[in-house]
Amino acid sequence: MSHRCQAIACAALLAAVTACSGSDSSKSAEPSSPRAAPDAKKVDGSTAATITGKVLFEGTPPVNPVISMSSDPACVSATKDNITSERYVVDDGGLENVFVYIKDGLGNKYLFDTPTEAVKIDQKGCHYVPHVLGIRTTQPLEIVNSDNTMHNVHGMPETNREFNFGQPVPGMKNAVTFTTPEVLIPFKCDVHSWMAAYVGVMEFFATKRQLDPSGLLTNTFYETYAPKLGR
């Protein structure tokens, strides 16, 4: 093969842990995770272990196609240069837009505090920014329209509930939540066919090329997922 994504996938993370002691119609009625065990321990992020790594792309990445925004003059005026898709973003050998998450080993033995601060995804320059992001179950996701044109936000999960709503004016904000872990949820805009984003719903994850999933536990397994490349 001329190119391939190299990542440490499904490998045991034997991390030494010193102590592990809106709205809208996206809310699902299904439980977010197995009921916690009676002796479940609350994870303290300040004392739990961390692991770092790098997802490598070997070979020459394919050329990303140029996106034509001529169907919407507002999108054309919002961008200065030719815009390409974000399928293959490689910088100094590192593959970006990769979602890394804990696949196994957590079970129902641990409790986690869910952040109350919302994660933000913006529609700017007729693109979703960021292209790939992670969020915790029940943590709010704020979706913003920063463009001077109408966008349509269409989330298409398989486990959580699908949603589809319009944002016709700049500055509009909507909040959604996901109650069930899922990798990855595709987002699209039904007005602008080139717009795409991917949201991973997990307890522990990383989305940047330089990985830093903090608070890892002993005997856990993780997996990498890149849109268009797979696991």
Z-matrix of the N, CA and C atoms (Angstrom, degrees):
N
C 1 1.459
C 2 1.518 1 109.66
N 3 1.322 2 117.32 1 145.66
C 4 1.458 3 121.14 2 -177.74
C 5 1.508 4 112.79 3 -79.88
N 6 1.295 5 115.18 4 -20.01
C 7 1.461 6 117.58 5 178.80
C 8 1.516 7 108.94 6 -154.00
N 9 1.265 8 116.51 7 154.28
C 10 1.452 9 120.79 8 175.21
C 11 1.517 10 109.41 9 -161.19
N 12 1.283 11 114.42 10 156.41
C 13 1.462 12 120.60 11 177.86
C 14 1.510 13 107.19 12 -93.97
N 15 1.305 14 116.72 13 126.26
C 16 1.450 15 121.42 14 176.89
C 17 1.517 16 108.72 15 -107.28
N 18 1.297 17 116.59 16 125.67
C 19 1.459 18 120.44 17 178.59
C 20 1.514 19 108.40 18 -149.87
N 21 1.291 20 116.71 19 152.43
C 22 1.450 21 120.66 20 175.51
C 23 1.518 22 106.05 21 -82.10
N 24 1.334 23 116.92 22 104.92
C 25 1.456 24 120.06 23 -173.47
C 26 1.515 25 109.94 24 -118.52
N 27 1.332 26 115.60 25 144.02
C 28 1.457 27 122.76 26 177.11
C 29 1.521 28 111.41 27 52.64
N 30 1.333 29 117.78 28 38.66
C 31 1.459 30 121.61 29 178.56
C 32 1.513 31 108.77 30 -105.62
N 33 1.327 32 116.63 31 147.01
C 34 1.457 33 119.87 32 -178.75
C 35 1.516 34 109.46 33 -70.17
N 36 1.316 35 115.42 34 134.64
C 37 1.454 36 120.92 35 176.70
C 38 1.522 37 107.06 36 -105.23
N 39 1.305 38 116.52 37 93.93
C 40 1.455 39 119.81 38 -178.93
C 41 1.519 40 109.00 39 -86.21
N 42 1.328 41 115.50 40 68.84
C 43 1.456 42 121.60 41 -176.85
C 44 1.515 43 109.77 42 -82.62
N 45 1.315 44 115.21 43 137.82
C 46 1.459 45 120.23 44 178.77
C 47 1.511 46 108.96 45 -82.71
N 48 1.289 47 116.06 46 118.80
C 49 1.456 48 121.49 47 -177.51
C 50 1.513 49 108.23 48 -112.27
N 51 1.316 50 115.85 49 122.55
C 52 1.454 51 119.49 50 -178.75
C 53 1.513 52 112.10 51 -79.79
N 54 1.345 53 116.92 52 -32.42
C 55 1.459 54 120.04 53 178.34
C 56 1.509 55 108.54 54 -156.55
N 57 1.314 56 116.99 55 129.15
C 58 1.460 57 120.94 56 174.21
C 59 1.509 58 106.08 57 -128.47
N 60 1.063 59 110.86 58 45.13
C 61 1.446 60 111.88 59 -171.93
C 62 1.562 61 110.10 60 -45.84
N 63 31.046 62 143.51 61 -55.46
C 64 1.443 63 53.34 62 151.62
C 65 1.413 64 107.74 63 146.40
N 66 0.867 65 70.35 64 -159.95
C 67 1.469 66 45.76 65 -171.29
C 68 1.501 67 110.22 66 103.28
N 69 1.314 68 119.71 67 -167.30
C 70 1.460 69 127.22 68 -177.14
C 71 1.522 70 110.44 69 71.89
N 72 1.332 71 115.36 70 178.61
C 73 1.464 72 121.26 71 -171.27
C 74 1.512 73 112.49 72 -92.61
N 75 1.342 74 118.92 73 19.97
C 76 1.458 75 120.85 74 -177.23
C 77 1.512 76 112.57 75 -82.93
N 78 1.319 77 118.55 76 -9.70
C 79 1.456 78 120.33 77 -175.99
C 80 1.523 79 109.95 78 -76.01
N 81 1.309 80 116.23 79 124.78
C 82 1.450 81 121.58 80 -177.42
C 83 1.514 82 110.10 81 -94.75
N 84 1.315 83 116.36 82 151.36
C 85 1.457 84 120.63 83 178.20
C 86 1.516 85 111.69 84 -83.89
N 87 1.314 86 118.67 85 -7.22
C 88 1.450 87 121.62 86 -178.35
C 89 1.522 88 110.70 87 -77.75
N 90 1.349 89 118.26 88 150.19
C 91 1.465 90 120.45 89 178.76
C 92 1.508 91 110.99 90 -66.64
N 93 1.344 92 116.49 91 151.52
C 94 1.451 93 120.90 92 -175.82
C 95 1.525 94 112.37 93 -78.91
N 96 1.327 95 118.20 94 -28.36
C 97 1.455 96 120.97 95 -177.86
C 98 1.520 97 107.94 96 -165.60
N 99 1.355 98 118.22 97 167.48
C 100 1.457 99 119.91 98 178.04
C 101 1.524 100 111.38 99 -57.91
N 102 1.334 101 115.39 100 147.96
C 103 1.462 102 119.75 101 178.73
C 104 1.521 103 110.00 102 -59.01
N 105 1.315 104 116.40 103 135.90
C 106 1.461 105 120.77 104 -177.31
C 107 1.525 106 110.81 105 -62.98
N 108 1.321 107 114.93 106 141.63
C 109 1.455 108 120.23 107 177.56
C 110 1.527 109 110.14 108 -66.56
N 111 1.328 110 117.89 109 153.33
C 112 1.470 111 120.30 110 -179.23
C 113 1.525 112 113.22 111 -56.81
N 114 1.326 113 116.77 112 -31.28
C 115 1.462 114 120.25 113 -178.93
C 116 1.532 115 111.76 114 -102.61
N 117 1.334 116 117.64 115 22.22
C 118 1.465 117 121.12 116 -179.02
C 119 1.520 118 110.88 117 -59.87
N 120 1.321 119 115.24 118 141.82
C 121 1.456 120 121.31 119 -178.73
C 122 1.524 121 110.55 120 -102.05
N 123 1.308 122 116.86 121 140.54
C 124 1.450 123 121.77 122 176.60
C 125 1.522 124 109.58 123 -82.37
N 126 1.323 125 116.67 124 129.32
C 127 1.462 126 121.90 125 -177.73
C 128 1.520 127 109.95 126 -82.84
N 129 1.310 128 115.36 127 126.86
C 130 1.465 129 122.00 128 176.18
C 131 1.522 130 107.93 129 -98.54
N 132 1.334 131 116.74 130 108.77
C 133 1.458 132 120.63 131 -177.03
C 134 1.508 133 114.18 132 -62.05
N 135 1.332 134 116.82 133 -22.32
C 136 1.468 135 119.82 134 -177.92
C 137 1.522 136 112.27 135 -77.27
N 138 1.323 137 117.80 136 -17.37
C 139 1.462 138 120.46 137 -178.05
C 140 1.522 139 113.28 138 -118.88
N 141 1.325 140 117.41 139 -10.57
C 142 1.461 141 119.68 140 -179.97
C 143 1.526 142 110.52 141 -73.44
N 144 1.321 143 116.27 142 159.59
C 145 1.466 144 121.46 143 -176.30
C 146 1.522 145 111.25 144 -78.59
N 147 1.323 146 115.39 145 165.17
C 148 1.472 147 122.15 146 176.16
C 149 1.520 148 109.18 147 -130.10
N 150 1.312 149 115.65 148 161.28
C 151 1.460 150 121.16 149 174.53
C 152 1.518 151 107.82 150 -141.09
N 153 1.310 152 116.46 151 143.21
C 154 1.460 153 121.38 152 179.21
C 155 1.516 154 109.74 153 -123.58
N 156 1.297 155 116.11 154 158.06
C 157 1.451 156 120.14 155 179.73
C 158 1.513 157 110.87 156 -168.80
N 159 1.331 158 116.69 157 -173.35
C 160 1.453 159 122.31 158 -177.98
C 161 1.518 160 109.04 159 -147.31
N 162 1.319 161 117.00 160 130.95
C 163 1.462 162 121.99 161 176.54
C 164 1.521 163 108.14 162 -90.52
N 165 1.329 164 117.00 163 122.17
C 166 1.463 165 122.11 164 -174.97
C 167 1.525 166 111.04 165 -104.06
N 168 1.317 167 115.27 166 146.06
C 169 1.462 168 121.97 167 172.56
C 170 1.523 169 107.30 168 -115.04
N 171 1.325 170 116.23 169 119.24
C 172 1.459 171 121.18 170 -176.58
C 173 1.519 172 110.43 171 -99.94
N 174 1.327 173 116.91 172 128.96
C 175 1.453 174 120.87 173 179.81
C 176 1.520 175 111.22 174 103.70
N 177 1.305 176 115.48 175 -166.35
C 178 1.464 177 121.66 176 -178.81
C 179 1.525 178 109.36 177 -97.04
N 180 1.324 179 118.05 178 119.95
C 181 1.467 180 119.27 179 -178.98
C 182 1.519 181 111.45 180 -69.40
N 183 1.314 182 117.48 181 148.74
C 184 1.469 183 120.63 182 176.34
C 185 1.531 184 110.54 183 -61.62
N 186 1.308 185 115.85 184 154.02
C 187 1.461 186 120.97 185 178.45
C 188 1.530 187 108.99 186 -75.97
N 189 1.315 188 116.44 187 128.84
C 190 1.457 189 120.20 188 177.53
C 191 1.530 190 109.74 189 -73.93
N 192 1.319 191 118.21 190 133.16
C 193 1.468 192 120.34 191 -179.21
C 194 1.528 193 111.70 192 -68.33
N 195 1.324 194 115.52 193 147.79
C 196 1.462 195 121.46 194 176.38
C 197 1.525 196 108.62 195 -74.78
N 198 1.327 197 115.46 196 139.07
C 199 1.458 198 121.11 197 -179.48
C 200 1.525 199 109.61 198 -95.83
N 201 1.309 200 116.39 199 128.78
C 202 1.456 201 121.36 200 175.31
C 203 1.527 202 109.31 201 -93.10
N 204 1.322 203 115.82 202 120.09
C 205 1.460 204 121.00 203 179.56
C 206 1.525 205 111.75 204 -107.98
N 207 1.322 206 117.49 205 19.13
C 208 1.464 207 121.51 206 -174.07
C 209 1.523 208 112.98 207 -63.41
N 210 1.331 209 117.59 208 -17.09
C 211 1.465 210 119.91 209 -179.92
C 212 1.521 211 112.91 210 -70.17
N 213 1.341 212 116.64 211 -17.22
C 214 1.468 213 120.33 212 -179.01
C 215 1.524 214 108.79 213 -135.81
N 216 1.333 215 118.36 214 105.59
C 217 1.474 216 121.13 215 179.93
C 218 1.522 217 113.29 216 -56.75
N 219 1.324 218 117.75 217 -30.89
C 220 1.463 219 120.36 218 179.25
C 221 1.524 220 110.95 219 -64.56
N 222 1.320 221 116.81 220 -35.93
C 223 1.462 222 120.80 221 177.76
C 224 1.525 223 110.78 222 -70.15
N 225 1.331 224 116.25 223 -39.75
C 226 1.463 225 120.62 224 178.89
C 227 1.520 226 110.37 225 -62.04
N 228 1.333 227 116.91 226 -44.55
C 229 1.461 228 120.51 227 -178.38
C 230 1.517 229 112.56 228 -70.28
N 231 1.325 230 117.12 229 -20.94
C 232 1.468 231 120.67 230 -178.84
C 233 1.520 232 112.36 231 -82.91
N 234 1.332 233 117.55 232 -10.83
C 235 1.458 234 121.34 233 -179.71
C 236 1.526 235 109.81 234 -122.84
N 237 1.323 236 116.55 235 142.38
C 238 1.455 237 121.44 236 -176.38
C 239 1.528 238 112.24 237 -94.94
N 240 1.312 239 116.48 238 -42.09
C 241 1.462 240 120.74 239 -175.03
C 242 1.532 241 110.26 240 -111.20
N 243 1.320 242 114.66 241 174.64
C 244 1.458 243 119.15 242 173.91
C 245 1.527 244 110.10 243 -62.54
N 246 1.302 245 115.59 244 130.12
C 247 1.451 246 121.09 245 -178.14
C 248 1.520 247 109.11 246 -103.12
N 249 1.320 248 116.22 247 134.12
C 250 1.456 249 121.05 248 178.31
C 251 1.525 250 109.83 249 -111.05
N 252 1.318 251 115.01 250 164.14
C 253 1.465 252 119.81 251 177.50
C 254 1.534 253 109.32 252 -68.60
N 255 1.324 254 115.78 253 167.38
C 256 1.469 255 121.78 254 -177.97
C 257 1.520 256 111.85 255 -109.49
N 258 1.324 257 116.25 256 30.23
C 259 1.464 258 119.48 257 -178.73
C 260 1.519 259 112.21 258 -63.62
N 261 1.342 260 116.38 259 -45.96
C 262 1.462 261 120.84 260 -176.52
C 263 1.526 262 108.60 261 -128.69
N 264 1.310 263 116.01 262 99.02
C 265 1.459 264 121.58 263 177.87
C 266 1.523 265 107.26 264 -111.74
N 267 1.335 266 115.37 265 109.01
C 268 1.462 267 121.33 266 -176.94
C 269 1.518 268 108.80 267 -122.94
N 270 1.311 269 116.39 268 128.80
C 271 1.458 270 122.26 269 179.96
C 272 1.520 271 108.63 270 -131.91
N 273 1.336 272 116.52 271 116.77
C 274 1.458 273 121.72 272 179.26
C 275 1.531 274 111.31 273 53.87
N 276 1.325 275 115.93 274 41.44
C 277 1.456 276 120.53 275 177.55
C 278 1.514 277 114.83 276 83.43
N 279 1.324 278 117.46 277 -8.33
C 280 1.459 279 121.04 278 -177.84
C 281 1.517 280 111.20 279 -96.31
N 282 1.324 281 116.31 280 132.63
C 283 1.457 282 121.67 281 179.41
C 284 1.525 283 109.59 282 -88.85
N 285 1.318 284 115.87 283 126.24
C 286 1.460 285 121.00 284 179.25
C 287 1.529 286 110.03 285 -97.80
N 288 1.328 287 115.22 286 176.27
C 289 1.469 288 122.33 287 -178.53
C 290 1.527 289 111.48 288 58.64
N 291 1.330 290 115.85 289 43.33
C 292 1.464 291 122.38 290 176.99
C 293 1.522 292 108.49 291 -113.23
N 294 1.311 293 116.59 292 135.37
C 295 1.460 294 121.98 293 178.58
C 296 1.521 295 108.73 294 -103.68
N 297 1.310 296 117.06 295 122.33
C 298 1.465 297 123.23 296 -179.65
C 299 1.521 298 107.90 297 -116.26
N 300 1.327 299 116.53 298 129.85
C 301 1.460 300 118.97 299 -174.87
C 302 1.523 301 111.06 300 -145.25
N 303 1.343 302 115.16 301 160.59
C 304 1.455 303 121.78 302 175.77
C 305 1.524 304 108.18 303 -77.59
N 306 1.323 305 116.91 304 118.37
C 307 1.461 306 121.36 305 -175.98
C 308 1.517 307 112.50 306 -91.19
N 309 1.321 308 117.43 307 -36.09
C 310 1.460 309 119.79 308 -174.38
C 311 1.513 310 109.55 309 -152.04
N 312 1.331 311 115.59 310 156.02
C 313 1.457 312 120.65 311 175.37
C 314 1.513 313 114.38 312 113.63
N 315 1.340 314 117.54 313 -12.76
C 316 1.463 315 120.09 314 -178.85
C 317 1.527 316 111.39 315 -87.58
N 318 1.335 317 116.37 316 -46.00
C 319 1.456 318 120.26 317 179.91
C 320 1.514 319 111.82 318 56.33
N 321 1.309 320 117.17 319 -139.92
C 322 1.468 321 122.14 320 178.16
C 323 1.518 322 111.43 321 -116.60
N 324 1.342 323 115.17 322 26.35
C 325 1.468 324 120.20 323 -175.26
C 326 1.521 325 113.59 324 -90.10
N 327 1.350 326 117.08 325 -6.75
C 328 1.455 327 120.29 326 -174.73
C 329 1.524 328 110.69 327 -133.80
N 330 1.324 329 115.27 328 149.81
C 331 1.455 330 122.46 329 177.10
C 332 1.528 331 108.94 330 -114.03
N 333 1.322 332 116.75 331 143.18
C 334 1.455 333 121.88 332 -176.74
C 335 1.525 334 109.85 333 -129.39
N 336 1.310 335 116.03 334 138.28
C 337 1.458 336 120.86 335 173.08
C 338 1.523 337 108.60 336 -78.16
N 339 1.317 338 117.29 337 125.48
C 340 1.467 339 120.94 338 177.99
C 341 1.517 340 109.62 339 -84.92
N 342 1.332 341 119.38 340 126.27
C 343 1.470 342 120.87 341 178.83
C 344 1.527 343 110.66 342 -60.57
N 345 1.317 344 115.68 343 140.49
C 346 1.464 345 120.30 344 177.31
C 347 1.523 346 111.73 345 -90.30
N 348 1.331 347 116.91 346 -17.86
C 349 1.463 348 120.37 347 178.59
C 350 1.529 349 109.81 348 -73.08
N 351 1.323 350 116.03 349 133.78
C 352 1.457 351 120.97 350 -176.37
C 353 1.528 352 111.80 351 -73.39
N 354 1.320 353 116.14 352 144.47
C 355 1.457 354 122.77 353 167.73
C 356 1.516 355 107.06 354 -85.71
N 357 1.313 356 117.71 355 141.15
C 358 1.466 357 121.39 356 -174.23
C 359 1.519 358 111.19 357 -113.46
N 360 1.325 359 115.52 358 135.24
C 361 1.457 360 121.87 359 168.48
C 362 1.525 361 107.16 360 -125.05
N 363 1.326 362 115.99 361 127.84
C 364 1.459 363 121.70 362 -173.56
C 365 1.525 364 110.22 363 -110.12
N 366 1.307 365 114.94 364 151.27
C 367 1.465 366 121.24 365 170.47
C 368 1.519 367 106.78 366 -108.51
N 369 1.317 368 114.26 367 102.75
C 370 1.458 369 120.93 368 -171.02
C 371 1.522 370 109.05 369 -136.02
N 372 1.326 371 116.80 370 127.23
C 373 1.452 372 119.73 371 -175.27
C 374 1.512 373 111.82 372 64.86
N 375 1.349 374 115.28 373 28.32
C 376 1.469 375 121.99 374 -178.64
C 377 1.523 376 111.53 375 58.22
N 378 1.338 377 114.96 376 38.11
C 379 1.453 378 123.90 377 172.69
C 380 1.522 379 108.02 378 -135.15
N 381 1.327 380 115.74 379 151.62
C 382 1.455 381 120.07 380 167.82
C 383 1.523 382 108.14 381 -81.15
N 384 1.317 383 116.05 382 130.27
C 385 1.466 384 121.52 383 179.44
C 386 1.540 385 108.32 384 -129.72
N 387 1.357 386 116.55 385 115.57
C 388 1.469 387 128.71 386 4.07
C 389 1.525 388 112.15 387 -82.03
N 390 1.335 389 114.07 388 171.89
C 391 1.460 390 120.48 389 -179.20
C 392 1.533 391 111.18 390 -77.57
N 393 1.324 392 116.70 391 -37.13
C 394 1.462 393 123.28 392 177.15
C 395 1.513 394 108.61 393 -130.75
N 396 1.315 395 117.40 394 133.02
C 397 1.467 396 119.96 395 179.33
C 398 1.514 397 109.74 396 -146.50
N 399 1.321 398 114.69 397 163.88
C 400 1.458 399 121.27 398 178.20
C 401 1.509 400 110.89 399 -121.91
N 402 1.323 401 115.55 400 153.10
C 403 1.456 402 121.31 401 -179.36
C 404 1.522 403 108.52 402 -150.89
N 405 1.326 404 116.74 403 153.69
C 406 1.456 405 121.68 404 177.54
C 407 1.524 406 110.23 405 -85.71
N 408 1.309 407 117.07 406 155.62
C 409 1.459 408 120.37 407 175.44
C 410 1.523 409 109.94 408 -60.46
N 411 1.309 410 116.24 409 135.72
C 412 1.473 411 127.79 410 -178.99
C 413 1.521 412 113.67 411 69.82
N 414 1.315 413 118.60 412 -1.10
C 415 1.467 414 120.40 413 175.33
C 416 1.528 415 108.91 414 -76.06
N 417 1.329 416 118.78 415 136.33
C 418 1.473 417 119.65 416 -177.54
C 419 1.530 418 112.02 417 -67.06
N 420 1.319 419 114.96 418 141.38
C 421 1.461 420 122.50 419 171.52
C 422 1.527 421 107.40 420 -114.07
N 423 1.320 422 116.32 421 116.67
C 424 1.462 423 121.18 422 179.23
C 425 1.519 424 109.43 423 -94.93
N 426 1.325 425 116.10 424 124.56
C 427 1.464 426 122.07 425 -178.77
C 428 1.527 427 107.97 426 -110.55
N 429 1.339 428 116.38 427 121.97
C 430 1.456 429 122.37 428 -171.34
C 431 1.528 430 110.11 429 -118.37
N 432 1.312 431 115.82 430 143.19
C 433 1.466 432 121.28 431 171.46
C 434 1.521 433 108.51 432 -107.39
N 435 1.331 434 116.37 433 108.31
C 436 1.465 435 121.51 434 178.55
C 437 1.524 436 112.14 435 -100.96
N 438 1.333 437 117.55 436 5.27
C 439 1.465 438 121.62 437 -177.94
C 440 1.520 439 111.23 438 -98.11
N 441 1.318 440 114.76 439 153.89
C 442 1.460 441 120.98 440 178.09
C 443 1.530 442 109.97 441 -88.36
N 444 1.330 443 114.88 442 51.45
C 445 1.457 444 121.12 443 178.81
C 446 1.518 445 107.93 444 -159.79
N 447 1.315 446 115.69 445 167.54
C 448 1.462 447 120.26 446 -179.64
C 449 1.519 448 111.17 447 -81.30
N 450 1.326 449 115.74 448 135.31
C 451 1.456 450 122.28 449 171.83
C 452 1.526 451 109.33 450 -119.82
N 453 1.306 452 114.49 451 156.96
C 454 1.456 453 121.57 452 175.51
C 455 1.521 454 107.59 453 -126.22
N 456 1.302 455 116.82 454 119.99
C 457 1.465 456 121.97 455 -175.91
C 458 1.524 457 108.66 456 -97.16
N 459 1.315 458 115.82 457 115.34
C 460 1.462 459 121.11 458 -175.90
C 461 1.527 460 108.81 459 -124.87
N 462 1.327 461 116.16 460 102.18
C 463 1.450 462 121.84 461 175.94
C 464 1.515 463 110.22 462 -91.23
N 465 1.336 464 116.66 463 132.89
C 466 1.464 465 120.91 464 -172.47
C 467 1.526 466 111.91 465 -125.05
N 468 1.326 467 117.49 466 64.61
C 469 1.468 468 119.88 467 178.21
C 470 1.518 469 111.43 468 -73.34
N 471 1.330 470 115.45 469 163.48
C 472 1.454 471 121.38 470 175.04
C 473 1.521 472 111.47 471 -99.97
N 474 1.332 473 116.55 472 -32.14
C 475 1.461 474 121.41 473 -177.43
C 476 1.525 475 111.76 474 -101.69
N 477 1.315 476 116.68 475 -44.77
C 478 1.453 477 120.92 476 175.92
C 479 1.530 478 109.80 477 -78.39
N 480 1.322 479 116.04 478 178.02
C 481 1.457 480 119.91 479 -176.27
C 482 1.523 481 110.92 480 -86.97
N 483 1.314 482 115.56 481 135.36
C 484 1.460 483 121.83 482 178.78
C 485 1.531 484 110.45 483 -68.08
N 486 1.339 485 116.13 484 149.10
C 487 1.460 486 120.35 485 176.05
C 488 1.516 487 109.19 486 -141.30
N 489 1.318 488 115.34 487 157.59
C 490 1.457 489 121.57 488 -176.24
C 491 1.528 490 107.64 489 -159.38
N 492 1.321 491 117.05 490 112.99
C 493 1.459 492 119.95 491 -179.96
C 494 1.519 493 110.21 492 -146.53
N 495 1.321 494 115.77 493 156.87
C 496 1.454 495 121.79 494 -179.39
C 497 1.519 496 112.51 495 -98.02
N 498 1.328 497 115.06 496 151.14
C 499 1.473 498 122.75 497 173.03
C 500 1.529 499 106.59 498 -129.65
N 501 1.333 500 117.09 499 87.18
C 502 1.476 501 120.89 500 -170.48
C 503 1.520 502 115.99 501 -76.52
N 504 1.334 503 118.27 502 -17.58
C 505 1.465 504 119.57 503 -175.94
C 506 1.526 505 109.98 504 -129.00
N 507 1.343 506 117.19 505 152.03
C 508 1.473 507 119.36 506 179.01
C 509 1.518 508 111.35 507 -64.88
N 510 1.317 509 114.36 508 146.76
C 511 1.458 510 120.58 509 179.21
C 512 1.508 511 114.39 510 92.34
N 513 1.313 512 117.85 511 -7.61
C 514 1.466 513 120.03 512 179.22
C 515 1.522 514 110.84 513 -67.89
N 516 1.331 515 114.86 514 144.74
C 517 1.456 516 121.56 515 179.22
C 518 1.519 517 109.52 516 -135.10
N 519 1.313 518 115.38 517 139.57
C 520 1.460 519 121.90 518 173.25
C 521 1.514 520 108.23 519 -133.36
N 522 1.315 521 116.31 520 149.15
C 523 1.462 522 121.22 521 178.86
C 524 1.515 523 109.82 522 -118.72
N 525 1.316 524 115.48 523 136.17
C 526 1.462 525 121.44 524 176.10
C 527 1.524 526 108.40 525 -131.77
N 528 1.325 527 115.92 526 159.79
C 529 1.462 528 121.17 527 174.75
C 530 1.524 529 109.24 528 -134.54
N 531 1.328 530 114.97 529 157.87
C 532 1.458 531 121.83 530 177.49
C 533 1.520 532 107.76 531 -124.75
N 534 1.313 533 117.01 532 130.39
C 535 1.461 534 120.57 533 -174.75
C 536 1.519 535 113.57 534 -100.35
N 537 1.326 536 117.02 535 -7.29
C 538 1.456 537 120.92 536 -176.27
C 539 1.524 538 110.60 537 -127.97
N 540 1.331 539 118.88 538 132.75
C 541 1.473 540 119.65 539 176.65
C 542 1.522 541 111.28 540 -57.14
N 543 1.343 542 115.80 541 139.53
C 544 1.462 543 120.30 542 -178.46
C 545 1.528 544 109.93 543 -160.40
N 546 1.328 545 116.27 544 137.59
C 547 1.464 546 123.16 545 179.78
C 548 1.524 547 109.02 546 -134.87
N 549 1.295 548 117.33 547 125.20
C 550 1.456 549 130.83 548 -20.90
C 551 1.527 550 107.22 549 -105.63
N 552 1.349 551 118.01 550 152.96
C 553 1.456 552 121.97 551 178.65
C 554 1.525 553 108.66 552 -93.56
N 555 1.335 554 118.48 553 118.29
C 556 1.467 555 119.87 554 178.96
C 557 1.531 556 111.59 555 -79.54
N 558 1.323 557 114.85 556 138.54
C 559 1.458 558 122.94 557 172.91
C 560 1.533 559 107.73 558 -113.05
N 561 1.330 560 116.49 559 144.44
C 562 1.451 561 120.49 560 172.71
C 563 1.515 562 109.30 561 -143.37
N 564 1.310 563 115.78 562 168.88
C 565 1.463 564 122.74 563 174.21
C 566 1.518 565 106.58 564 -116.37
N 567 1.324 566 117.00 565 120.82
C 568 1.458 567 120.20 566 -178.44
C 569 1.526 568 112.55 567 -73.60
N 570 1.336 569 116.98 568 -9.45
C 571 1.463 570 120.98 569 176.87
C 572 1.526 571 110.39 570 -89.35
N 573 1.337 572 116.66 571 -41.09
C 574 1.460 573 122.48 572 -177.71
C 575 1.530 574 107.96 573 -118.58
N 576 1.322 575 116.14 574 104.34
C 577 1.459 576 121.45 575 -169.79
C 578 1.519 577 114.23 576 -64.60
N 579 1.335 578 118.33 577 -20.37
C 580 1.460 579 120.93 578 -176.57
C 581 1.525 580 112.73 579 -83.17
N 582 1.309 581 117.66 580 -13.03
C 583 1.462 582 120.68 581 -175.61
C 584 1.527 583 110.51 582 -77.69
N 585 1.337 584 116.15 583 128.09
C 586 1.465 585 121.09 584 -179.65
C 587 1.517 586 109.56 585 -150.29
N 588 1.316 587 115.52 586 145.22
C 589 1.462 588 121.98 587 174.20
C 590 1.518 589 107.39 588 -147.69
N 591 1.337 590 115.60 589 164.48
C 592 1.460 591 121.22 590 -178.36
C 593 1.522 592 108.91 591 -137.36
N 594 1.336 593 115.80 592 130.80
C 595 1.458 594 121.93 593 -176.49
C 596 1.524 595 109.32 594 -120.67
N 597 1.324 596 115.95 595 124.43
C 598 1.456 597 121.31 596 175.57
C 599 1.510 598 110.18 597 -101.08
N 600 1.327 599 116.36 598 130.55
C 601 1.466 600 122.07 599 -179.21
C 602 1.521 601 107.71 600 -110.06
N 603 1.346 602 115.80 601 108.03
C 604 1.463 603 121.20 602 -175.87
C 605 1.529 604 109.77 603 -153.32
N 606 1.341 605 115.33 604 169.93
C 607 1.463 606 119.71 605 175.94
C 608 1.522 607 111.29 606 -81.33
N 609 1.341 608 116.79 607 -44.89
C 610 1.457 609 121.30 608 179.96
C 611 1.523 610 108.43 609 -124.38
N 612 1.317 611 116.56 610 131.37
C 613 1.459 612 119.99 611 -176.49
C 614 1.521 613 109.56 612 -162.59
N 615 1.324 614 115.40 613 169.08
C 616 1.459 615 123.22 614 170.21
C 617 1.516 616 106.82 615 -148.42
N 618 1.325 617 117.36 616 148.45
C 619 1.462 618 120.11 617 -176.63
C 620 1.519 619 113.09 618 -125.93
N 621 1.317 620 119.53 619 -10.25
C 622 1.455 621 121.03 620 -177.56
C 623 1.520 622 110.27 621 -90.95
N 624 1.337 623 114.90 622 165.37
C 625 1.464 624 120.17 623 179.22
C 626 1.528 625 110.85 624 -60.93
N 627 1.326 626 116.84 625 -40.46
C 628 1.455 627 120.13 626 173.66
C 629 1.523 628 107.90 627 -87.59
N 630 1.315 629 117.39 628 109.01
C 631 1.447 630 121.46 629 -170.88
C 632 1.513 631 111.34 630 -84.10
N 633 1.311 632 116.16 631 141.00
C 634 1.455 633 120.86 632 177.28
C 635 1.520 634 109.83 633 -151.20
N 636 1.343 635 118.08 634 65.47
C 637 1.457 636 119.27 635 176.20
C 638 1.524 637 108.79 636 -73.68
N 639 1.315 638 117.50 637 108.18
C 640 1.461 639 120.70 638 -175.64
C 641 1.524 640 110.83 639 -88.89
N 642 1.309 641 114.96 640 159.12
C 643 1.453 642 120.94 641 177.11
C 644 1.517 643 113.56 642 75.17
N 645 1.328 644 118.31 643 33.46
C 646 1.459 645 119.86 644 -178.62
C 647 1.522 646 110.89 645 -77.50
N 648 1.313 647 115.22 646 151.14
C 649 1.449 648 121.45 647 -176.71
C 650 1.527 649 110.45 648 -110.03
N 651 1.324 650 116.47 649 167.62
C 652 1.461 651 119.68 650 179.57
C 653 1.523 652 110.54 651 -70.91
N 654 1.336 653 114.83 652 150.82
C 655 1.464 654 122.11 653 175.84
C 656 1.527 655 112.93 654 57.00
N 657 1.319 656 116.08 655 41.85
C 658 1.460 657 120.59 656 175.94
C 659 1.520 658 109.44 657 -108.38
N 660 1.326 659 116.49 658 157.37
C 661 1.453 660 122.21 659 -179.47
C 662 1.522 661 108.68 660 -124.74
N 663 1.319 662 116.20 661 141.47
C 664 1.455 663 117.95 662 -179.31
C 665 1.519 664 111.00 663 -128.06
N 666 1.328 665 115.93 664 164.22
C 667 1.442 666 122.33 665 -175.86
C 668 1.519 667 108.56 666 -141.60
N 669 1.335 668 116.29 667 149.09
C 670 1.460 669 121.34 668 176.39
C 671 1.512 670 109.51 669 -105.67
N 672 1.328 671 115.51 670 147.21
C 673 1.464 672 120.27 671 178.31
C 674 1.521 673 108.02 672 -142.59
N 675 1.329 674 116.10 673 126.22
C 676 1.455 675 121.82 674 177.45
C 677 1.519 676 108.84 675 -123.07
N 678 1.330 677 118.01 676 127.09
C 679 1.461 678 119.48 677 175.87
C 680 1.528 679 110.54 678 -54.48
N 681 1.317 680 116.56 679 139.02
C 682 1.479 681 125.42 680 -179.26
C 683 1.523 682 112.75 681 77.01
N 684 1.349 683 118.84 682 -21.45
C 685 1.461 684 120.50 683 179.46
C 686 1.520 685 111.72 684 -106.34
N 687 1.319 686 117.18 685 -26.78
C 688 1.453 687 121.31 686 178.51
C 689 1.509 688 112.68 687 84.80
N 690 1.331 689 114.91 688 -164.81
C 691 1.467 690 120.96 689 -176.62
C 692 1.526 691 109.72 690 -84.01
